[in-house]
Amino acid sequence: MSNLKEIEAAILSLPSSEFEKLRLWFLDLDYERWDKQIEQDIEDGKLEVFAQEAIAEFEAGHCREM
């Protein structure tokens, strides 16, 4: 399979049980890639501004228990 249309057609032809396995595999892959991206963003300091904002809000007493 060399292009997206062929992959889509193959997916559409899967029996339900195989489609479910593919769907779960794809979700796991997506979550794994998302986790890696977040880890990289943290390492690169891209989320530092949000962390500092949250700390400042907490220290200013702008928090409440959930």
Rosetta blueprint (number, residue, H / E / L):
1 M L
2 S L
3 N L
4 L H
5 K H
6 E H
7 I H
8 E H
9 A H
10 A H
11 I H
12 L H
13 S L
14 L L
15 P L
16 S H
17 S H
18 E H
19 F H
20 E H
21 K H
22 L H
23 R H
24 L H
25 W H
26 F H
27 L H
28 D H
29 L H
30 D H
31 Y H
32 E H
33 R H
34 W H
35 D H
36 K H
37 Q H
38 I H
39 E H
40 Q H
41 D H
42 I H
43 E H
44 D L
45 G L
46 K L
47 L L
48 E H
49 V H
50 F H
51 A H
52 Q H
53 E H
54 A H
55 I H
56 A H
57 E H
58 F H
59 E H
60 A L
61 G L
62 H L
63 C L
64 R L
65 E L
66 M L
